[in-house]
Amino acid sequence: MTRPAGAVSTASDATPPDRAVGLELQDVGITFGSFRAVAGATFDIHPGEFLCILGPSGCGKSTLLSAIAGFVEVSGGTITGEGAPVAGRNEHAGVVFQSTEVLFEWLTVRQNVMFGPKARGLSRAEQRRIADQYIAMVGLAHSADKLPGQLSGGMRQRVQLARVLANEPQLVLMDEPFGALDAQTREVMQAELARIWRQNACTVVFVTHDIDEALLLADRVLIMTAGPAAGIKRIHDVDLPRPRLKASPEFLERYERLREDIADEVNKSLRDQGLDDGASS
């Protein structure tokens, strides 16, 4: 496949985990009526990797993620996974949203996490075993019998993650899941997510507008151009050891590269609107 400018393959020589799945997007376009949200998006998602999608506000990051999930139909190009086109709901994917309002407020933490296994027709004992496994994985074993309304924002987001993982997806799609959290809780959740990803052996695609967050989490960072008709500007490899230190020279160097890429797109968008691009510096 043709790679966007700056894209470098980071596929490991090691065999990807059995539970991970990869995807290939080729010349993907997404339109809503006469509005072209995404145009010509071409890139691949490696099995088992943590890929962050980063870009200017309104560039179509969430729209592209929705297309990967199968929630939005593409108007052109193809999305292929496991050798077959993604048509309709992506059966390999679980989605974690920014809002925790998707939790069932009348169900306990355990009952929320059991919902997927129950829908799959598993026995009651198996539902509970799976739920307790993932509740423990996200550090909420002590809160399994609480209602969502009794939990903090960070804890509610952990419940949502556990509920998605209980369906044992090969691909986890996350749409700015920590955007509404305070800074301290967000840092805790970032560290927890990195730990869970390593433990759970699945592929993660994570949308964010935060450069620090992308560099802390990702194997690769995909930069989108400014919309409308947004595409892929560049893919950066993040070849830093984990856990990562924001104050390290290597981290700061990569931060500046990403910041420059995004600033270029913001300035371009402002010029297209006839505005002074100095405001974005």
N, C-alpha and C positions, 0 to 999 in steps of 0.2 A: 504494500500500500504506500501512497505518497504521504510523507510526513510534513507537518508544518515547519516553518523556519525555526531553527534552533532545537528541534526535537532530536533527542538522542535516546536510543534504546538502552534500557537498564535491565533487561531480562536477565535473571540469574541463571547460572549453570545448574543450580539445584532444581529438582523436580518440584513444581508448585504443589501446595497442599491439596489434598483430594477435595476439600470443601470449597476451594476458591474457583472462581470463574473469571474468564477474561472477556472483553468485548472489543469490537472494532466498529468505529464510526467512519463512514466514507461519504464525504460531500453532503453532510446532513443539512437540510434546510427546514426551518419551522416558520410558518406564516399564520397570522390570524386575520382573515379577511385580506385587505390590501397591505397590511403591515408585516414586514419581514423582520422577525425577531432574530433569527439565526440564519446564517448563509454559509455554505461550504465548509462546515466543521468536519475536519478529518483528523482523527487520532485513534490510538488504541489504548486499552486499559489492560494492564498485565495481570494475570492471575496472582492473587495474594498480595498485591501492592496496596499502598495507601496513596491515593491520588487526590490532591486538592485542586479545586477549580476556583480561580481568583480573577477578579476583574473589576472595572469601574462599576459604580452603582447603575443598575438598570441595563446591564449589558447582556442579560439573558442567561445568567448562570443557573438560576432556578428552573428556567424554561428548559434548558438543555438537560438538567437532571430529571425533570419530569418526563422528557422524551425517552431517556434511558430506562426509567421506571415503567414506561408504557402508558403513562397517564395522558400524554400529549402525542398526537399523531404527527409524524414528520411529513412535510410537504415535498421533500426530495431527498435523494440519497438513501443510505441504508444503515441500520444498526444491527449488527450480527453478534450473537453469542452462542457458544457451543455449536458452531457450524450451522446455525439456523437464524433467520431473521427474527428480530423482536417485533412481534405483531400483537398489539393489545398488551395486557398486563404482563410484565416481565416476571415469569415464574421463578426465576433465580434470585429475585431482589426483595429485600425488605427496606422500608423507608422510615427514617427518623426525621420528624419535622421539627421546626423551631418551636412551635407552640406545643405546650403540654395539654392543651384542651382536648386532644384526641383521646386522652385517658377516660375510662368510664368512672365517673365520680362516685357512683353508687356501689362499685366493686372494690374490694380490698386490693392491695398490691399483688398478693398471690393470685387472686381471681383475675385481675387484669392480665397477668403474665400467662395464666393458664388458658386464656381465651383462644389463642392460636392453636395450641395442641388439642383443645376441645373441639374446635371447628374441623380439625383433621381427623376426628373420630377416634382419638386415642383413649385408652382406658383412664378412669379417674386416677388410679394410682400412678400411671405414666404421666398424666397431665401434671400432677403435683410434683413428681420427681423432677421433671424438666423445669417447671417453674422455680422450684427451690434451688436448682442448680444455677440458673441464671440470675436469680435474685441474690444469691450468695456471691456470684461473680461480680455484680455491680456494687457489692458492699451494703446490701439492704436486708440481710437476713433478720436483723432485729426489728424491722418495720414491715414484715410480710403481712401482718394482720391489720395494718392501718389503712385508712381510706386516703386517697390522693389529697383531699383537702387538709389532711393533718401533716403534710409534708412540705418541706421547703422547695423552692424552684429547682435547685440542683438535684434534690432527691427525686422529684417528679420526672426530671429528664432522665435519670437513671432507670426509673421504672419503664419509661418509654423504650429505652435502649434494650432493657431486659426482655420486654414484650416482643420486640422485633427479633432478637437473638433466639428466643424460644421457638421460633419457626425454623431455626437453623438455615438461614439464607446463605447462599454462596457469595452473594453480593449485597453489601449494606450501603445504601444511599442516604446521605445526611445533608439536609438543607439548613445551613446555619443553625445547628441545633443548640449552640451555646450563646447565641446572639442576645438573648434577653436576660442573661445571668449577670450578676455583679462580677467585677474583675477577679476577686479572690476565688469565688466559686467556679468561675470559668477556668482558671488555672488548674484547680483540682480536677475538674471534669476532663480537661485536655490530657492530664497525666493518666487518669483512669482509662480514658478511651484508648490511649496508646498501649496500655497494659492489656486491656481486653482484646484489642486487635491482635496482638502477638499471641495471646492465649487461644483465641478463637479460630485462627487460621482461615480468614475469609478475605475477600477483596472489599476495600472501602473506597467510595468516591464521596468527597466531602466538599460542599460549597461553603465558601467563607469570603468576607470582604477584608479580613484581618491578615496582614502579611506575617506578623509574629506567629499567629495560630497556624498558618500554612507551613511555615518553616519548622515549627515545633513538631508537627505531626507527619508531614508528607515524605514519601519516597520521591515523588515528582510533583511539581506545581505547574498546572496548566494556566496560562494567562490568556484571557479572552480580550478581544478588541472591543472598543466602545460600540454601542448600538446606535441606530438600528442596523439590521443585517450584520450582527456581530459574528466574528469568526475566531479562529485560534491564532493568536499572535506568536506565542512561543511556549515551549515546554522546558522547564528547568529541572535538572536532576538535583536532588538534595542529598549529597553524599557525605552526610555528617553522622558521626556516631550518636547513638541514643544512650541515655537521655541527653537532650541538647541544652546548651547554655546560651541564653540570649546575649550575654555579655562577651561571648568569645569572639575573637577577630573573624573567624570563619563564618559565624552566624551573621555578624554585622555586614560582612562583605556580600553575602547572598541576599540579605535584606535590601541592601542598596540596589542590587541588580533588579530585584522584583519591583522596588519602589519606582525606579526609573522607567521600567516597562509600563507600569500602570499610569504614571504621570504623563507619559507620552500620549496615551490613549485619552486621558482626561483632557489634556490640552487640545488634542485634535477635536474632541467633541465640543469644547467651548468655542474653538475657531469656527466649526461648522455652524454654530448657533450665532456667530457674530459677536461673541463675548470676548473680553480680555482674558487671555490664557494665563496671565500672571497671577490670577487669584488661586490657581491650583498648585503653585510652587511651594 
